[in-house]
Amino acid sequence: MAGRRPTLEEVAAQAGVGRGTVSRVVNGSPKVSEQAREAVLKAIDELGYVPNRAARALVTNRTDTVALVVAESDQRLFDEPYFAGIIRGISATLGDTGLQLLLALARSPAEYARLEHYLTPQHVDGVLLTSLHAEDPLPGRLEAGGVPTVLGGRPPGLSPVSYVDVDNRSGARLAVEHLIGRGRRRIAAIAGPQDMGVGIDRLTGYRAALAEAGLPELVAYGDFSEASGIAAAEELLARSPELDAVFAADDPMALGALRVLRRHGRAVPGDVAVVGFDDSAQAPLSDPPLTTVHQSAEEMGREMARLLVSRIGGETPADPVVILQPHLVVRESA
């Protein structure tokens, strides 16, 4: 039998049962005696039988596959630690469920359109979506097509069935209030994209803290990458050489700001204090170590997967929206 896969019929013969009994055992049907189940499982083990997933899907209407769709470039996916944390958390939760994770990148409108046609109940049992921009129609279309969908972060303009997010406004306020408490009065922000809920909410939190303290705003925009943080920090220093603090809406942009300040001879935190958002693995290793708002991307991934598994199983989660609470991690940069 070496070199080919054993068949369902061979398992049935080995177990001394009918083909239908083997099929019911493989598909988890309760309508099998314990004695027959044990015989089938023993034969499967002895023969090394692997069920045909396509045939099983026809019987169970399940594919045992969930897709994680990331609406970003592959460079951002692999360069930024946030996405690695999300994937680790999702994988950890799916590990005991038998569900396989399919990673799909939507790097262009054409790829996005192809994905929309692929993500049907015939191919996936559910979809996880993260890094969505603007009023994205995909979540609504997936739900309308019968595909349970859970979002990582809520895009502006949408009210999805189920999503997991961080209290980004609160986290940004923590960062800016910390800077104010350290005596900083000319606090700049490197904001994220304003077609993303996370970008909007972190800028809103920054503005709220400044308004409460009666301090002026100073904002430049990036795309959550280190390169954009470098460009934004250069712009801010050109516009306001007297700035004494920078709040960056994620750690890569904060690390970019540190590079620029060093290049311009500004001491951190002596001349300019810097706070990021993420508490990524790079934050304690930067020079100086970065004060930042802690959010757990792994916990977000775990919660997203937990909600999706529940919905795939036909359950209605008691809390279909999960908001995680951030906290400030104080290090030497502020």
Secondary structure, DSSP 8 states (H G I E B T S, - for coil): -TTS---HHHHHHHHTS-HHHHHHHHTT-S-S-HHHHHHHHHHHHHHT----HHHHHHHHS---EEEEEE-S-HHHHHH-HHHHHHHHHHHHHHTTTT-EEEEEE--SHHHHHHHHHH-STTT-SEEEEES--SS-SHHHHHHHTT--EEEES--TT---SSEEEE-HHHHHHHHHHHHHHTT--SEEEEE--TTSHHHHHHHHHHHHHHHHHT----EEE--SSHHHHHHHHHHHHHH-TT--EEEESSHHHHHHHHHHHHHTT--TTTT-EEEEEE--TTGGGSSS--EEEE--HHHHHHHHHHHHHHHHTT---S-SEEEE--EEE--TT-
